[in-house]
Amino acid sequence: MNAAGAESSGDRAPNTVDVVVVGGGNAGFCAAHAAHESGATVLLLEKATADEAGGNSFYTAGAFRLVHNGPDDALRGLIDDDITQDRWDRTDLAPYTRAEFTSDMRRLTDGRCDPAMTDILVEDSADLASWLAGRGIRWRLMYERQSYVNDERWVFSGGLAIGTVDGGKGLIAQHTAAAARTGIAIRYGAGVTGLELGETPTVRWRESDGEERSVRARSVVLAAGGFEADPARRAAHLGPGWERALVRGNPLNTGEVLDMALDAGAARHGDWSSCHSVAWDSGAPPQGGDRQLTNQLTRQSYPIGIVVNNLGERFVDEGADFRNYTYAKYGREILTQPDGRAFQLFDAKTRPLLRTEEYDSKPITSAEADDLATLADKLGIDADGLATTVREFNASIVDVPFDPAVKDGRAARVRPPKSHWAQALDAPPFYGFAVSCGVTFTFGGLHVDERAQVLDESGQPLSGLYAAGELVGGLFSGNYPGGSGLTAGAVFGRRAGRAAAEDRAR
Ligand SMILES: Cc1cc2nc3c(=O)[nH]c(=O)nc-3n(C[C@H](O)[C@H](O)[C@H](O)COP(=O)(O)OP(=O)(O)OC[C@H]3O[C@@H](n4cnc5c(N)ncnc54)[C@H](O)[C@@H]3O)c2cc1C
């Protein structure tokens, strides 16, 4: 694992290197690739063992939100998947423009996204897929997650269509293979414990066997994720109750590297009191995701059903917008319900429309019954409360055609309203899926400039220190457009790696 040109201590860990990257998720790998191709020697330190590596990025669906021009030749050239010409010809994928991406960011964060960072995210997303393809990342269109079949055409909606082959598992395997090909050194089981800045920054880490090691570098890129997997830090920053959320992804994203950067003088940025959280199978492990099922434990077809708490009461507008624009804020709504649980309900009409990889996943916390009272009993929902809710809901639906591919205006005029895709729950058998709040990642982080260099409280860059990914704050607040996390990590990771490599000349 020697980094080309790095001085080695003899047991294959270099003493000095141009660029140290802390964290081997998507952001860290993008930084490592960019630094390496800019001529730097690179050492990537990852806390997990090789078998458990890849961070939250491993658990993803691999969905990237990217500016694109629709199904033109450029996109076709990128897609590395078996799509027949017939399917391609019957794919309705509108271009996703810079203006739309910017507007989605502003709308979903209620204007709290950092404008300069948002411009970078949007602008750099346009050539990201081809840059990553050049590093071995393989792309596909996510028909099964992001489109509905309508009149024999696949219709995409919600600004998100492009993902990696084999999802997050594929993304990390492809990044890792690219690093091996180019000679980027990776040290697994290396949890970073210390950071000293100065002319030549020093990074300390603890090996799996407990031994302390260190390396000196020209510059350091921090890409060690947020603090979502630490219950105490969650409760401290997000508020009481968040210690009970289920961790969807990497159990090792515990925030200590963020704290090291703050101790070294870095400034906080963004919204430290909110996070990305979703409807997640209530039987899922609490302290971290399942490496086999990864994202299959998510339950994201709620826009075509109804969601109730254990009193049988609805509490959100399930059809307020396309799923990609509501799912990341509905986890916290579930957290505040009695017992922190909720139930997504469907019937024989809507069950065939659910995402198969999520709702046919095994094991799954669900029930099926021929009547609603029995379903309520099986799931632990108050049967009378549910009967009242469903009666009022069914009676309030505006009678216009149902179409899950567009905002169909088929509303239920009850409290809370359902703005689109309202279908009477009246066709047995009935299906219920128990969900809890699954925390994905935290929104607050470090302050970086346009080179992804970390800033101090006075807005001055900290010499030799860069950051990317979840650990950077400023982009998201309260809500989030689906697929933006991987894009943000890659965009700022690429900038961080390039800028860190330039520091060789300091
Ligand atoms: C189930 C799930 C599904 C998701 N689906 C999507 C999706 O489809 N599209 C999307 O855009 N986003 C998705 N996300 C969000 C996405 O995972 C993140 O936005 C993104 O992966 C963050 O990348 P990162 O490199 O910043 O962090 P990570 O991928 O988490 O990498 C951080 C790395 O740092 C390591 N680390 C932590 N502490 C230390 C330390 N002290 N020393 C050394 N290393 C350390 C960690 O072990 C980890 O490997 C999903 C998340 C989850 C959990």
The ligand as a Tripos MOL2 file, in Angstrom:
@<TRIPOS>MOLECULE
LIG
   53    58     1     0     0
SMALL
NO_CHARGES

@<TRIPOS>ATOM
      1 C1        -29.2340    4.0000    3.7760 C.3       1 LIG1
      2 C2        -28.7260    5.2460    3.1090 C.ar      1 LIG1
      3 C3        -29.0970    5.5150    1.7900 C.ar      1 LIG1
      4 C4        -28.6350    6.6890    1.1750 C.ar      1 LIG1
      5 N1        -28.9170    6.8710   -0.1590 N.ar      1 LIG1
      6 C5        -28.3890    7.9500   -0.7940 C.ar      1 LIG1
      7 C6        -28.5040    8.0910   -2.1990 C.ar      1 LIG1
      8 O1        -28.9900    7.2030   -2.9200 O.2       1 LIG1
      9 N2        -28.0210    9.2310   -2.7660 N.ar      1 LIG1
     10 C7        -27.3980   10.2020   -2.0270 C.ar      1 LIG1
     11 O2        -26.9980   11.2180   -2.5810 O.2       1 LIG1
     12 N3        -27.2050   10.0490   -0.7020 N.ar      1 LIG1
     13 C8        -27.6710    8.9480   -0.0780 C.ar      1 LIG1
     14 N4        -27.4300    8.7870    1.2550 N.ar      1 LIG1
     15 C9        -26.6140    9.8180    1.9420 C.3       1 LIG1
     16 C10       -25.1440    9.5530    1.6060 C.3       1 LIG1
     17 O3        -24.7790    8.3330    2.1620 O.3       1 LIG1
     18 C11       -24.1880   10.5980    2.1420 C.3       1 LIG1
     19 O4        -24.6100   11.8790    1.7980 O.3       1 LIG1
     20 C12       -22.7900   10.3790    1.5470 C.3       1 LIG1
     21 O5        -22.5190    9.0310    1.3840 O.3       1 LIG1
     22 C13       -21.7500   10.9730    2.4420 C.3       1 LIG1
     23 O6        -20.4650   10.6650    1.9430 O.3       1 LIG1
     24 P1        -19.2110   10.9600    2.8430 P.3       1 LIG1
     25 O7        -18.0420   10.4780    2.0870 O.co2     1 LIG1
     26 O8        -19.2480   12.3620    3.3340 O.co2     1 LIG1
     27 O9        -19.4440   10.0680    4.1650 O.3       1 LIG1
     28 P2        -19.2630    8.5060    4.3540 P.3       1 LIG1
     29 O10       -19.5750    7.7660    3.1240 O.co2     1 LIG1
     30 O11       -20.0370    8.1460    5.5760 O.co2     1 LIG1
     31 O12       -17.7050    8.3210    4.6410 O.3       1 LIG1
     32 C14       -17.1150    8.7740    5.8350 C.3       1 LIG1
     33 C15       -16.0300    7.7890    6.2210 C.3       1 LIG1
     34 O13       -15.2390    8.3270    7.2730 O.3       1 LIG1
     35 C16       -14.8850    7.2800    8.1520 C.3       1 LIG1
     36 N5        -14.5100    7.8060    9.4570 N.ar      1 LIG1
     37 C17       -15.3010    8.2780   10.4460 C.ar      1 LIG1
     38 N6        -14.5560    8.6510   11.5010 N.ar      1 LIG1
     39 C18       -13.2680    8.4180   11.1720 C.ar      1 LIG1
     40 C19       -12.0260    8.5710   11.8500 C.ar      1 LIG1
     41 N7        -11.9640    9.0300   13.1120 N.pl3     1 LIG1
     42 N8        -10.8810    8.2210   11.2100 N.ar      1 LIG1
     43 C20       -10.9220    7.7240    9.9270 C.ar      1 LIG1
     44 N9        -12.0660    7.5320    9.2610 N.ar      1 LIG1
     45 C21       -13.2310    7.8950    9.8580 C.ar      1 LIG1
     46 C22       -16.1370    6.4270    8.1940 C.3       1 LIG1
     47 O14       -15.8810    5.1280    8.6700 O.3       1 LIG1
     48 C23       -16.6010    6.4720    6.7420 C.3       1 LIG1
     49 O15       -16.0660    5.4010    5.9950 O.3       1 LIG1
     50 C24       -27.8480    7.6230    1.8960 C.ar      1 LIG1
     51 C25       -27.4560    7.3260    3.1980 C.ar      1 LIG1
     52 C26       -27.8790    6.1520    3.7930 C.ar      1 LIG1
     53 C27       -27.4120    5.8450    5.1930 C.3       1 LIG1
@<TRIPOS>BOND
     1     1     2 1
     2     2     3 ar
     3     2    52 ar
     4     3     4 ar
     5     4     5 ar
     6     4    50 ar
     7     5     6 ar
     8     6     7 ar
     9     6    13 1
    10     7     8 2
    11     7     9 ar
    12     9    10 ar
    13    10    11 2
    14    10    12 ar
    15    12    13 ar
    16    13    14 ar
    17    14    15 1
    18    14    50 ar
    19    15    16 1
    20    16    17 1
    21    16    18 1
    22    18    19 1
    23    18    20 1
    24    20    21 1
    25    20    22 1
    26    22    23 1
    27    23    24 1
    28    24    25 2
    29    24    26 1
    30    24    27 1
    31    27    28 1
    32    28    29 2
    33    28    30 1
    34    28    31 1
    35    31    32 1
    36    32    33 1
    37    33    34 1
    38    33    48 1
    39    34    35 1
    40    35    36 1
    41    35    46 1
    42    36    37 ar
    43    36    45 ar
    44    37    38 ar
    45    38    39 ar
    46    39    40 ar
    47    39    45 ar
    48    40    41 1
    49    40    42 ar
    50    42    43 ar
    51    43    44 ar
    52    44    45 ar
    53    46    47 1
    54    46    48 1
    55    48    49 1
    56    50    51 ar
    57    51    52 ar
    58    52    53 1
@<TRIPOS>SUBSTRUCTURE
     1 LIG1         1 GROUP 0 **** ****
